[in-house]
Amino acid sequence: MAENLHGGTDALGVPAHDFSTNANSCGPCPQALAALRAAHAQQYPDPAYTALRARLGAFHGVDAARILLAGSASEFIFRITAHAARRGMRHVLLPVLSYGDYAQAARAWGLECSAPTPGPQDAATLQWACEPSSPLGQADPALARWQAEADGQLRVLDCAYQPLRLDGRRSALPAGAWQVWTPNKALGMTGVRAAYAVAPEGAQAEVAALQALAASWVVGAHGVALLEAWTTPEVQQWIAHSRTQLARWKDAQIALCTALGWQVVPGSLANYFVARWPAEDWPRMGARLAWLRREHGIKLRDTCSFGLPGAVRLGVLPPASQQALGQAWRAAQLLDMTT
């Protein structure tokens, strides 16, 4: 069975210093947490999510009919890939470096994966983009290409990290693409699984087809509460304030990684970045990551699963966690010299 690789909690429990996910480390958002505590867990949500879809539609300035609820971004990735396969598509275009679930879902349906090539792309493909990208946190060149090409293709923009762009800006979102939003990352509450997609204008048939592929009550009462809180001015203000804090922590964390001899990949717009380890540490990378996790409660995300060996992706954490990382790495270096 193929393994889906993710950061966060593992068989050892919750890491004391979890650099392996991109969740907002200023969280959990207090206002969203209060909404979850007040959720009506004794009742099913409205299976059509009528009020929630209207609320999300108003938040994005679109008709509620264009809002499609999802159990998570990963659930939607697998669902829209199944839809693409049912439409007869046999090919998926992925960013050169990207989240593994895009390719995992494609393989599950026997679809071929490749990176985009120069020039017009075949319309009979499912095309993915993510901005800021993962793992690098950079601009995705696919967006400019999508703006220039004709509509009518099945394109999906993963907006997971749009709210965590530390410059506070939003990417220019292509009109003809689906958008997938996962607010739990920006709210620092990834344990609550809930997401939604915004369909392109005029995609009613696609919305109906994807809705037919969904299970009943794809989002539970706590997910509904999270998504409702996401749309409120108070929560959006909290996110804006957290971006300021994360930007300060990010500068310090980049300086730490540089001092440790790691090469930070430039250009990250978000609350995470990639750093390459010194080449001499690559052969023992797996063992070193396991030792850091086991002995110091520090979890880093190996970027091999993204197609980038010899490096780690680090979510930005507070100063205490950064200090723990620096001390643990120096202890590892001393241990190497004495063994």
Secondary structure, DSSP 8 states (H G I E B T S, - for coil): -------S-BTTBS-SEE-SS-S-TT-S-HHHHHHHHT--TTS---TT-HHHHHHHHHHHTS-GGGEEEES-HHHHHHHHHHHHHHTT--EEE--SS--HHHHHHHHHTT-EEE---SS---SSEEEEEESS-TTT----THHHHHHHS-S-SEEEEE-TTGGG-TT-------TTSEEEE-HHHHTT-TTS--EEEE--TT-HHHHHHHHHTS-TTSS-HHHHHHHHHHTSHHHHHHHHHHHHHHHHHHHHHHHHHHHTT-EE-S---SSEEEEE--GGGGGGHHHHHHHHHHHH-EE-EEGGGGT-TTEEEEE---HHHHHHHHHHHHHHHHHHHH-
